[in-house]
């Protein structure tokens, strides 16, 4: 595979690291750097997933939280962990660069994990153990403060890691060459492999230790893994291509909006637009001016030559922007309808990580004579379902259709998003049916834990994994391929923002339903300490209705904004790819 270095990449790197000799520049980047990045990623993912996978169970059993508080804490924390990606991308692109942002993000996460390990080690930092399931002592405000501080540090760390990890790996290859693009694709495959490897260990070994052996050891392991991750990352610093920050697209978007408002009274007739060649020469192929959202074009109107300095650059970037800046904002706005449909799917995914785990806690977790299945293992079925589909799709479906027809047939983004929406609806329907059976069996026996086996929850968690396989993967691909390479960090940040909004909306929905159903004098749909006293299946039916509305919204409106044609691809490349693979819709 080689180190992926080329003359163009060396020239690009030389402007960022002028003190490097020619030979040392050639040694940077490529697979020499990727081995450190993948090592760092493996231990970082092992650490983060080991805590995320079992956090609901920890808060429920060790902090004596009722259902509504657990859902609120988990969804808000998950939302904050994703929304901070925007801040991380901004800091990375404007001030620190990806290397330092990743490093500081990892250190922040390490501090959070250390505090979380401390809560498991020192009993005084938690409320007393619950003796009676229905009468538990709630955590004190200062105990909650320490817990929330740990979660805050981890959320800040996630904001630095998530938008930069894949992008930093991609920086190590020259994607202007065919070899570099091939190596980049291979890197994505290896990145996903390490992610899956870490997830399997986190969801099996570490979660089992946390649930059945010791929370102290179970939290110390991911904390130690993250420390190893940071050490590996720092050791490899001499091999990295470190691209200096060149300004944030998010700042540019704000500039475009403000400049367009300032010049709202102007018309394009009789004026020229600011579109210098030197801007797109350094940030990739030129984006042509489009007619959509034409009101934003006013931000690039040169109202008077005095707006430019002697070098032909704007004197005030908040009153005059380039066509390139305007077109990048237009691209993002044009993606919003599809992005919103993805959020509708992610709400269901988010619920299985919280409400689904609460269901698992109140089931019969014994398999065989004495083996206890940790509730956190339910997420393993999601990952297995996701992996099975990807293997079938890439290794069987595409391969066989190419062998039979001569052209590999891939499912279009529109079709995959549609399948993801339908699977989300099915997931909630199955969860409702299983919950009705679980609660009925528990009430009949008069016990807190239902005699129904925890294995009955596997279908709904597997369907949750298929939502990710279809909708989440398609949305990430849509964002990545429809934006130019200069906006690579933005694509990752926007994807995580969609997950964040789904978490916040889920929290809002849960609280609204809890308050409305509690007022009726009947059993609330959810929110208490005991699901047997709730009617959770009704909440799932409500989510089914929301999913049906999302299906109509996507097919009647948002699907018209989906295209399978990648951005910045010339005609010859399009023709070549069409000869190799086809996409189709049903």
C-alpha positions in Angstrom: 0.0 0.0 0.0 2.9 2.3 0.5 3.0 5.6 2.4 0.7 7.4 0.0 3.1 10.3 -0.5 3.3 12.2 -3.8 4.7 15.4 -5.1 1.4 17.2 -4.8 1.0 16.1 -1.3 4.5 17.1 -0.4 3.9 20.5 -1.9 0.7 20.8 0.1 2.4 19.7 3.3 5.4 22.0 2.8 3.2 25.1 3.1 2.0 24.0 6.4 5.4 22.8 7.8 8.0 25.0 6.1 10.9 23.9 8.4 10.8 20.3 7.3 13.4 18.9 5.0 12.4 17.4 1.7 13.1 13.9 2.9 11.2 14.2 6.2 8.2 15.7 4.4 8.1 12.6 2.1 8.1 10.3 5.1 5.1 12.0 6.6 1.5 10.8 6.1 0.3 7.7 4.4 0.1 4.3 6.1 3.1 5.2 8.3 0.9 7.7 10.1 -2.4 5.7 9.8 -1.1 2.9 12.0 -0.8 5.3 14.9 -4.2 6.9 14.1 -5.9 3.5 14.0 -4.3 2.4 17.2 -5.5 5.6 18.8 -9.0 5.1 17.4 -9.2 1.5 18.6 -8.5 2.3 22.2 -10.5 5.6 22.2 -13.6 3.8 20.8 -13.1 1.0 23.3 -13.0 3.5 26.1 -16.0 5.6 25.0 -18.3 2.8 24.0 -17.6 0.9 27.3 -19.1 3.8 29.2 -21.9 4.7 26.8 -23.2 1.2 26.4 -23.9 0.6 30.1 -24.4 4.2 31.4 -28.2 3.8 31.6 -27.9 0.7 33.8 -25.3 2.5 36.0 -27.5 5.5 36.6 -30.6 3.3 37.2 -29.0 0.9 39.7 -26.2 3.1 41.3 -27.8 6.5 41.3 -31.4 5.3 42.0 -32.8 7.4 39.1 -36.4 7.0 38.0 -37.2 6.4 34.4 -37.8 10.0 33.4 -34.6 11.2 35.0 -32.5 8.5 33.4 -33.9 9.3 29.9 -33.4 13.0 30.5 -29.8 12.6 31.6 -28.9 10.2 28.9 -30.5 12.0 26.0 -29.3 15.4 27.1 -25.7 14.1 27.6 -25.9 12.3 24.2 -27.2 15.5 22.6 -24.5 17.6 24.1 -21.8 15.1 23.1 -22.9 15.5 19.5 -23.7 19.2 19.5 -20.3 20.1 20.8 -19.0 18.7 17.4 -19.9 22.0 15.9 -17.7 23.8 18.5 -15.0 21.3 17.9 -15.1 21.8 14.2 -15.0 25.5 14.6 -12.0 25.4 17.0 -10.2 22.9 14.7 -10.7 24.8 11.5 -10.1 28.3 12.9 -7.6 28.0 15.7 -6.0 24.7 16.7 -6.1 22.4 13.7 -7.2 18.8 13.9 -4.2 17.3 15.7 -4.4 19.6 18.7 -8.2 19.5 18.8 -8.0 15.7 18.9 -5.4 15.8 21.6 -7.2 18.3 23.9 -10.5 16.5 23.3 -9.0 13.2 24.4 -7.5 14.8 27.5 -10.9 16.2 28.4 -12.6 12.8 27.9 -9.9 11.2 30.1 -10.7 13.7 32.9 -14.4 12.8 32.6 -13.7 9.1 32.7 -11.4 9.5 35.7 -14.2 11.3 37.6 -16.7 8.7 36.6 -14.4 5.9 37.9 -14.1 7.9 41.1 -17.9 7.8 41.5 -17.8 4.0 41.3 -14.8 3.8 43.7 -16.0 6.1 46.5 -19.5 5.1 47.8 -20.1 8.5 49.4 -20.2 10.1 45.9 -23.4 8.1 45.2 -26.8 7.6 47.1 -27.2 4.5 49.3 -28.0 1.3 47.5 -31.7 0.8 46.9 -33.2 -1.9 49.2 -36.8 -1.5 48.1 -37.2 -1.0 44.3 -40.1 1.4 44.7 -38.6 3.4 47.6 -35.1 4.7 46.9 -33.1 7.6 48.2 -32.4 10.0 45.4 -28.9 11.5 44.8 -28.1 14.7 46.6 -27.5 17.8 44.5 -23.7 17.8 45.1 -23.6 14.1 44.1 -25.4 15.0 40.9 -23.0 17.8 40.4 -20.0 15.5 40.4 -21.7 13.1 38.0 -22.7 15.9 35.6 -19.2 17.3 35.7 -17.9 13.9 34.6 -20.4 13.8 31.8 -19.6 17.4 30.8 -15.9 16.7 30.4 -16.7 13.6 28.3 -19.2 15.7 26.2 -16.5 18.4 25.6 -14.0 15.7 24.7 -16.4 14.1 22.2 -16.8 17.5 20.6 -13.1 17.6 19.9 -12.8 14.0 18.7 -15.8 13.3 16.6 -15.5 15.9 13.9 -11.8 15.5 13.5 -10.9 11.8 13.8 -11.9 10.6 10.3 -10.9 13.9 8.8 -7.4 13.8 10.4 -6.9 10.3 8.9 -8.1 11.5 5.5 -5.5 14.3 5.7 -2.7 11.7 5.5 -3.6 10.8 1.9 -3.4 12.8 -1.4 -7.0 12.4 -2.6 -6.1 14.3 -5.9 -4.6 11.0 -7.2 -6.2 7.7 -7.9 -3.8 5.9 -5.6 -4.6 8.3 -2.8 -8.4 7.9 -3.2 -7.9 4.1 -3.2 -5.9 4.3 0.0 -8.5 6.6 1.6 -11.2 4.1 0.9 -9.1 1.4 2.4 -8.6 3.6 5.5 -12.3 3.9 5.9 -12.7 0.1 5.8 -9.9 -0.3 8.4 -11.4 2.5 10.5 -14.8 0.7 10.6 -13.1 -2.6 11.4 -11.3 -1.1 14.4 -14.5 0.5 15.5 -16.4 -2.8 15.3 -13.5 -4.6 17.1 -13.6 -2.1 19.9 -17.4 -2.2 20.1 -17.5 -6.0 20.4 -15.0 -5.9 23.3 -16.8 -3.0 24.9 -20.3 -4.6 24.6 -19.2 -8.0 25.8 -16.2 -8.1 28.1 -16.2 -4.7 29.6 -20.0 -4.4 30.0 -20.1 -7.9 31.6 -17.4 -6.8 34.1 -19.3 -3.7 35.0 -22.7 -5.4 35.4 -21.6 -8.7 37.1 -18.2 -8.2 38.7 -17.2 -4.7 39.6 -18.1 -1.2 38.4 -14.7 0.0 39.7 -12.8 -2.4 37.4 -15.4 -1.9 34.6 -14.7 1.9 34.6 -11.0 1.7 35.2 -10.5 -0.4 32.1 -11.9 2.2 29.6 -10.1 5.0 31.5 -6.8 3.1 31.1 -7.6 2.4 27.4 -8.1 6.1 26.8 -4.8 6.9 28.4 -3.1 4.4 26.1 -4.9 5.9 23.2 -3.5 9.4 24.0 0.0 7.9 24.4 -0.2 6.2 21.0 -1.5 9.4 19.4 1.3 11.5 20.8 4.1 9.0 19.9 3.1 9.1 16.3 3.1 12.9 16.0 6.3 12.9 13.9 4.6 10.9 11.2 1.5 13.0 10.7 0.7 15.5 8.0 -0.6 18.3 10.2 -2.7 20.8 8.1 -2.8 24.2 9.7 -6.2 25.8 10.3 -7.4 27.8 7.3 -10.6 29.3 8.7 -14.0 27.8 9.5 -16.8 27.3 7.0 -19.2 28.0 9.9 -17.8 31.5 10.3 -18.0 32.0 6.6 -21.7 31.0 6.6 -22.4 33.6 9.3 -20.5 36.2 7.2 -22.6 35.3 4.1 -25.8 35.7 6.0 -24.8 39.1 7.6 -23.4 40.4 4.3 -26.6 39.4 2.4 -28.8 41.2 5.0 -26.6 44.3 4.7 -27.0 44.3 1.0 -30.6 43.2 0.8 -31.6 46.4 -1.0 -29.2 45.9 -3.9 -29.9 44.1 -7.2 -27.4 42.1 -9.2 -28.0 44.2 -12.4 -25.1 46.6 -13.0 -22.9 45.0 -10.4 -20.2 42.4 -10.5 -19.7 39.5 -8.1 -16.5 38.8 -6.1 -15.1 35.5 -7.3 -11.3 35.5 -7.3 -9.4 32.6 -8.7 -7.0 32.3 -5.8 -9.7 31.2 -3.4 -10.7 28.0 -5.1 -7.2 27.3 -6.2 -6.3 26.5 -2.6 -9.6 24.9 -1.5 -10.4 22.6 -4.3 -12.3 22.8 -7.6 -14.3 26.0 -8.3 -18.0 26.0 -7.3 -20.2 27.5 -10.1 -22.7 30.1 -9.2 -26.2 28.6 -9.0 -29.6 30.3 -9.1 -31.1 28.7 -6.0 -31.4 30.8 -2.9 -30.5 33.8 -5.0 -31.0 36.2 -2.1 -27.7 35.0 -0.7 -25.9 36.0 -3.9 -26.1 39.6 -2.7 -23.4 38.9 -0.2 -21.0 38.6 -3.1 -22.0 41.8 -4.9 -19.3 44.4 -5.2 -21.3 47.5 -4.5 -18.3 49.8 -4.8 -14.7 49.2 -5.7 -13.7 50.7 -2.3 -14.8 47.4 -0.8 -11.6 45.9 -2.2 -8.0 46.7 -1.1 -5.0 47.1 -3.3 -4.6 43.4 -3.6 -8.2 42.9 -4.7 -9.3 41.4 -1.3 -12.3 42.5 0.7 -11.5 45.1 3.3 -14.4 43.8 5.5 -15.2 40.1 5.2 -18.5 40.7 7.0 -19.9 42.9 4.2 -18.4 41.3 1.1 -18.0 37.5 0.6 -16.9 35.4 -2.4 -19.2 33.3 -4.6 -17.4 30.3 -3.2 -18.5 31.1 0.4 -22.1 31.7 -0.8 -22.3 28.5 -2.7 -21.0 26.5 0.2 -23.9 27.9 2.3 -26.3 27.1 -0.4 -25.1 23.5 -0.5 -25.8 23.1 3.3 -29.2 24.7 3.0 -30.1 22.4 0.1 -29.3 19.4 2.3 -31.6 20.4 5.2 -34.8 18.6 4.0 -32.9 15.2 3.8 -31.1 15.9 7.0 -34.4 16.5 8.8 -35.8 13.2 7.6 -32.7 11.5 9.0 -33.4 13.0 12.4 -36.8 11.4 12.4 -35.1 8.0 12.1 -32.5 8.7 14.8 -35.2 9.4 17.4 -36.1 5.7 17.3 -32.4 4.6 17.5 -31.9 6.9 20.5 -34.8 5.4 22.4 -33.5 1.9 22.3 -30.3 3.0 24.0 -32.3 4.3 26.9 -35.9 3.1 27.1 -35.0 -0.2 25.6 -32.3 -0.8 28.3 -34.9 0.1 30.9 -37.1 -2.7 29.5 -34.1 -5.1 29.6 -33.5 -4.3 33.3 -37.0 -5.6 34.2 -36.8 -8.9 32.3 -35.5 -12.3 33.3 -31.8 -12.0 32.5 -30.9 -15.6 33.5 -29.8 -17.8 30.6 -29.3 -21.5 31.4 -28.8 -22.3 35.1 -27.1 -19.2 36.4 -25.6 -17.0 33.6 -26.8 -13.4 33.9 -27.0 -11.4 30.7 -26.0 -7.7 31.2 -28.7 -5.4 29.9 -25.9 -3.5 28.1 -25.4 -6.5 25.9 -28.6 -5.7 24.0 -26.7 -3.2 21.9 -24.6 -6.0 20.6 -27.5 -7.3 18.6 -27.8 -3.9 16.9 -24.1 -4.0 15.9 -24.4 -7.6 14.7 -27.5 -6.8 12.5 -25.6 -3.8 11.1 -22.5 -5.9 10.3 -24.5 -8.7 8.7 -26.3 -6.3 6.4 -23.1 -4.5 5.4 -21.3 -7.9 4.7 -24.3 -9.1 2.7 -24.6 -5.9 0.7 -20.9 -5.4 -0.1 -19.8 -9.0 -0.5 -22.8 -10.8 -1.8 -25.3 -8.3 -3.3 -22.9 -6.0 -5.2 -20.5 -8.8 -6.1 -23.2 -11.1 -7.5 -25.1 -8.5 -9.4 -21.8 -7.4 -11.0 -21.1 -11.0 -11.9 -24.5 -11.5 -13.5 -25.1 -8.2 -15.2 -21.5 -6.9 -15.5 -22.4 -3.9 -13.4 -22.6 -3.8 -9.6 -26.0 -2.6 -8.6 -26.1 -0.4 -5.5 -29.2 0.7 -3.7 -29.8 4.5 -4.2 -29.6 6.9 -1.3 -33.4 7.5 -1.6 -34.2 3.9 -1.4 -31.9 3.3 1.6 -33.3 6.2 3.5 -36.8 5.0 2.8 -36.0 1.6 4.0 -34.5 3.1 7.2 -37.7 5.0 7.9 -39.8 1.9 7.4 -37.5 -0.1 9.7 -37.7 2.6 12.3 -41.5 2.2 12.2 -41.2 -1.5 12.5 -38.8 -1.2 15.4 -41.3 0.8 17.5 -44.1 -1.6 16.6 -42.1 -4.6 17.7 -40.9 -2.8 20.9 -44.6 -2.0 21.7 -45.7 -5.6 21.3 -42.8 -7.0 23.3 -43.4 -4.4 26.1 -47.1 -5.4 26.3 -46.1 -9.0 26.8 -43.3 -8.2 29.2 -45.5 -6.1 31.5 -48.4 -8.5 31.3 -46.2 -11.4 32.5 -44.7 -9.3 35.3 -48.2 -8.2 36.6 -49.4 -11.8 36.4 -46.5 -13.0 38.5 -46.6 -9.9 40.8 -42.8 -9.3 40.4 -40.6 -6.3 39.5 -38.7 -8.3 36.9 -40.9 -10.0 34.3 -40.4 -13.8 33.8 -40.1 -13.0 30.1 -36.6 -13.7 28.8 -34.4 -10.7 28.0 -33.8 -12.4 24.6 -37.3 -11.3 23.5 -35.9 -7.8 23.2 -33.3 -8.9 20.6 -35.6 -8.1 17.6 -36.2 -4.5 18.5 -32.5 -3.9 19.1 -31.6 -5.7 15.8 -34.0 -3.4 14.0 -32.4 -0.4 15.6 -29.1 -1.6 14.1 -30.7 -1.8 10.7 -31.9 1.8 11.0 -28.3 2.8 11.3 -27.3 0.4 8.4 -29.8 2.1 6.0 -30.7 5.6 7.2 -27.6 6.7 9.1 -25.0 5.3 6.6 -27.0 6.8 3.7 -27.2 10.2 5.4 -23.5 10.2 6.2 -22.7 9.3 2.6 -25.1 12.0 1.4 -23.4 14.7 3.5 -19.9 13.5 2.6 -20.4 13.1 -1.2 -22.5 16.3 -1.7 -20.0 18.6 -0.1 -16.6 19.5 -1.4 -13.5 18.1 0.3 -12.8 21.5 1.9 -16.0 20.9 3.9 -15.1 17.4 5.1 -15.1 18.4 8.8 -18.4 20.2 8.3 -20.0 17.0 7.0 -19.0 15.0 10.1 -20.1 17.8 12.4 -23.5 18.2 10.7 -24.1 14.4 11.0 -23.4 14.4 14.7 -25.7 17.5 15.1 -28.5 15.4 13.6 -27.9 12.8 16.3 -27.8 15.6 18.9 -31.1 17.0 17.8 -32.7 13.6 17.8 -31.6 13.1 21.4 -33.0 16.5 22.5 -36.3 15.9 20.6 -36.5 12.5 22.3 -36.1 14.1 25.7 -38.7 16.7 24.9 -41.1 14.1 23.7 -40.7 11.9 26.8 -41.2 14.8 29.1 -44.3 16.0 27.3 -45.9 12.6 27.3 -45.0 12.0 30.9 -46.7 15.2 32.0 -49.8 14.8 29.9 -50.5 11.2 30.7 -49.8 11.7 34.4 -52.5 14.3 34.6 -55.2 12.0 33.4 -55.3 10.1 36.7 -54.5 6.9 34.9 -51.2 5.0 34.6 -48.6 7.2 32.9 -47.2 5.9 29.7 -43.6 6.1 31.1 -41.4 7.9 33.6 -41.7 6.0 36.9 -39.3 3.8 38.7 -41.3 0.7 37.7 -42.2 0.1 34.1 -44.9 -2.4 35.2 -46.9 0.6 36.4 -46.6 2.4 33.1 -48.0 1.8 29.7 -44.9 2.1 27.6 -46.4 0.5 24.5 -48.6 3.5 24.0 -45.5 5.7 23.8 -44.1 3.4 21.2 -47.4 3.7 19.2 -47.0 7.4 19.3 -43.5 7.1 17.9 -44.9 4.9 15.1 -47.2 7.7 14.2 -44.3 10.1 14.1 -42.4 7.7 11.9 -45.4 7.5 9.5 -45.4 11.3 9.2 -41.7 11.2 8.5 -42.2 8.7 5.7 -44.8 11.0 4.1 -42.6 14.0 4.5 -39.6 12.3 2.9 -41.5 10.9 -0.1 -43.6 13.9 -0.8 -40.9 16.5 -0.3 -37.4 15.7 0.9 -36.6 13.0 -1.6 -36.5 15.6 -4.4 -33.3 17.0 -2.8 -31.4 13.6 -2.9 -28.9 13.0 -5.7 -26.5 10.1 -6.0 -24.0 12.2 -8.1 -21.0 13.2 -6.0 -19.9 16.8 -5.8 -16.8 18.0 -7.7 -16.7 15.0 -10.1 -15.9 15.6 -13.7 -17.8 14.1 -16.6 -15.2 11.5 -17.5 -15.2 10.2 -13.9 -19.0 10.0 -13.9 -19.0 8.1 -17.1 -16.3 5.7 -15.8 -18.2 5.0 -12.6 -21.5 4.5 -14.4 -19.8 1.8 -16.4 -18.7 0.0 -13.2 -21.7 0.4 -10.9 -25.3 1.5 -11.1 -27.7 2.6 -8.5 -31.4 1.8 -8.7 -34.6 2.5 -6.9 -37.7 0.5 -6.2 
